[in-house]
Amino acid sequence: MAKQKTKVYFDSRGPSGNIYHILGEVSKALRKERRIVEFNKLRDKVFESKSYAEALAVIREHVELIDKSEVD
Protein backbone atom coordinates (compact mmCIF):
# COMPACT_ATOMS: atom_id res chain seq x y z
CA MET A 1 0.00 0.00 0.00
CA ALA A 2 1.39 3.41 -0.99
CA LYS A 3 2.02 5.90 1.77
CA GLN A 4 -0.42 8.80 1.81
CA LYS A 5 1.11 12.21 1.12
CA THR A 6 1.46 14.67 3.97
CA LYS A 7 -1.28 17.32 3.86
CA VAL A 8 -0.40 21.01 3.92
CA TYR A 9 -3.17 23.62 4.06
CA PHE A 10 -3.04 27.14 2.62
CA ASP A 11 -5.43 29.86 1.45
CA SER A 12 -4.63 31.07 -2.05
CA ARG A 13 -6.70 34.22 -1.44
CA GLY A 14 -4.90 35.21 1.75
CA PRO A 15 -1.40 35.71 3.12
CA SER A 16 -0.90 31.96 3.49
CA GLY A 17 -1.07 31.72 -0.31
CA ASN A 18 2.35 33.34 -0.57
CA ILE A 19 4.84 30.80 -1.94
CA TYR A 20 7.28 31.50 0.90
CA HIS A 21 4.58 30.86 3.49
CA ILE A 22 3.66 27.62 1.75
CA LEU A 23 7.33 26.58 1.68
CA GLY A 24 7.55 27.29 5.41
CA GLU A 25 4.58 25.04 6.11
CA VAL A 26 5.98 22.31 3.86
CA SER A 27 9.33 22.63 5.65
CA LYS A 28 7.67 22.13 9.05
CA ALA A 29 5.68 19.13 7.82
CA LEU A 30 8.61 17.37 6.14
CA ARG A 31 11.03 18.09 8.98
CA LYS A 32 8.59 16.46 11.43
CA GLU A 33 8.87 13.37 9.25
CA ARG A 34 12.67 13.70 9.07
CA ARG A 35 12.55 14.31 5.31
CA ILE A 36 15.03 17.19 5.46
CA VAL A 37 17.11 16.29 2.40
CA GLU A 38 13.93 15.86 0.37
CA PHE A 39 12.74 19.31 1.46
CA ASN A 40 16.07 20.92 0.57
CA LYS A 41 15.87 19.50 -2.97
CA LEU A 42 12.23 20.57 -3.27
CA ARG A 43 13.08 24.10 -2.10
CA ASP A 44 15.85 24.41 -4.69
CA LYS A 45 13.46 23.31 -7.45
CA VAL A 46 10.84 25.81 -6.27
CA PHE A 47 13.40 28.64 -6.38
CA GLU A 48 14.21 27.65 -9.98
CA SER A 49 10.52 27.74 -10.97
CA LYS A 50 9.42 30.34 -13.51
CA SER A 51 5.89 30.83 -12.12
CA TYR A 52 3.69 30.39 -9.07
CA ALA A 53 1.83 27.53 -10.78
CA GLU A 54 5.09 25.76 -11.59
CA ALA A 55 6.27 26.16 -7.99
CA LEU A 56 3.01 24.68 -6.67
CA ALA A 57 3.35 21.76 -9.08
CA VAL A 58 6.83 21.02 -7.72
CA ILE A 59 5.52 21.12 -4.14
CA ARG A 60 2.57 18.86 -5.04
CA GLU A 61 5.01 16.17 -6.14
CA HIS A 62 5.97 15.77 -2.46
CA VAL A 63 2.94 16.79 -0.38
CA GLU A 64 -0.80 17.17 -0.82
CA LEU A 65 -1.59 20.89 -0.94
CA ILE A 66 -5.10 21.76 0.11
CA ASP A 67 -6.39 25.23 -0.71
CA LYS A 68 -8.81 26.21 2.08
CA SER A 69 -10.44 28.84 -0.17
CA GLU A 70 -11.63 26.03 -2.48
CA VAL A 71 -12.92 23.76 0.31
CA ASP A 72 -16.38 24.93 1.33
N, C-alpha and C positions, 0 to 999 in steps of 0.2 A: 504494500500500500504506500502510495506517495505521500510524503510529508506535506501538510497544509502550509501554505505561505503565511508568514507573519502579517498581521493586519496593522496598517498605519492609517489613521484618520486625519483628514484635513478638510478645510472649507475653501474651495476655489474662489469664492466671492469675498473672502475676508483675509485678514493678515496671515492666517495659517496656510493660505494658498501660495505664499511666497516660496520660491524654490529652496531658498536657504532654510526656511522654517521646516519645510518638508524633509530636507536632508538631515536636519537636527533630530527630527522625530525618528527617521529611519536609523540614524546613528545610535540613538538610545535603544531602539528595539533590537538591532543586530548585536550591539555590544552586550546586552542582557543574555543573548544566546551565544556569546563568545565567537561571533562571526566578524571579528575585527578586520582581518585581512580582506574578506569579501567586501565589507563596507568601504575600505580604502580604495579598492579597485573600482567599485561602483561610483564613488565620489569623483574619482579622476575622469571616468567616462562622462559623468554629468557635466563636469566643468568643460569638457571638450564638445558638448552638445551645441548645436547651432540654434536651437529654439526651445521654448518651454515644453512644447509637446514632445520633442525628442528626448528631453531630460526626463520627463515623466515616464516615457516608454522604457528608458534605461532602468529607472527605479522599479517599474512594474515587473521587470525580469526577475527581481529578487524578493519583492514583498508585494502584498495585495494592498493597493492604495484605495481607500474608500473616501469619496468626496461627500461630506455631510450635507452639502447644499443640494445634492441630487437624491438623497435618501429622505423621503418624506412620505 
